[in-house]
Amino acid sequence: MNLLSGGRAPSCAATSTFPTDSHHKKMLDGGFVDAWEALNRGKPRQPTFHLYDDEPEMCCDYVFVTPDLVPRLKSIRIDSQTQASDHQPVMVELG
């Protein structure tokens, strides 16, 4: 099922998941684009989870955009300094 059918406006979705999780696959199969991959194809992801505790660091926070927003993607960054949560904020800039 394509989540983007029906002439919807451009949109963005953020989620905490793992690439092996079915929700991650559903986003991609539904027509959304992984913003990190669009801007950093082939580069390792920064960790977004467990940076300040005794658990292993990992990336599990993603931003997905509709294909029409991909040309407007200017940057994506992880705020690795804040300790307000066990997840780090992921920020996307559109132009």
N, C-alpha and C positions, 0 to 999 in steps of 0.2 A: 504494500500500500504506500503510495506517495503522499506524504503529509503536506505537500505544497500544492496539491491540486486545488482548483476552485478559485484561482486568481487572487490569492491572498497577498497582502502587502508584505514587503520585505520584513524579515524578523530575525531575532537573535535569541538563542536559548543557552542558558548555562546550566551545567549539571555536574554532580559528583558521581562518577562511575569509573569503571575500569574498561580498557579496550576489549577485554574478553567478555564483558557483560552484555547481555542481550539488549539492554537499553541503549548502549553505545552503538551497536549494530543497527538498531531500529532508527536512530537519528540519521545515520549515513544512508541506510536503505530508503528512508523517507525523503531523501533529497537534500538534507542539510549538509553543509561543508564544515569540517573541523577547522576553525580559524588558525590554530597553531600550525597545522599541516599546510594550510594555504600560504602562510607567510614564511615558514621555516622547513620546507620539505626536506626530509631526510636528517634533520638535526635532532639530537636528543632533547627530550622535554625536560624542563626544570621541575624539580619536585614541588608539590603543592600541599602535601599532607605530612604531618608528623615531623616538622622541622625542629620543633623545640621540646620534644619529649624523648623518651628512650625507645621509641618504636622506629623501625626502619623507614626512612624517607621514601616517598613514592609520588608519582603524579596520578591524580584521580579527579582533577577538576578541569572541565573542558568548556569551551564556548563554541557553539555551533551557529552558523549563519546561513541564510538562504543564498543560493548561488548568485543572485543579483547584487548582493552586498560584497562579494569577494573582491571586485575591482576597487571598492572603497576602503578595504582594509589597509590601514597605515601601519599599525603596530599592535603587538600583543605583549604584555609583560606581566610578570608575577611579582607581587610585593612580598619579598622574602624577609623583610625586616619586622613587620608587625607580628605580635604574639597574641592578638585579640582572639584567636581561634586556633583549633588544630589544623584548619585549612587556611591556605594563603589566598588572598584576593587575586583574581585574574582580571586584568583590565585590557579592553580592546579599544583602539582608537580608529574611528572611521573618518574619512575625508570627504 
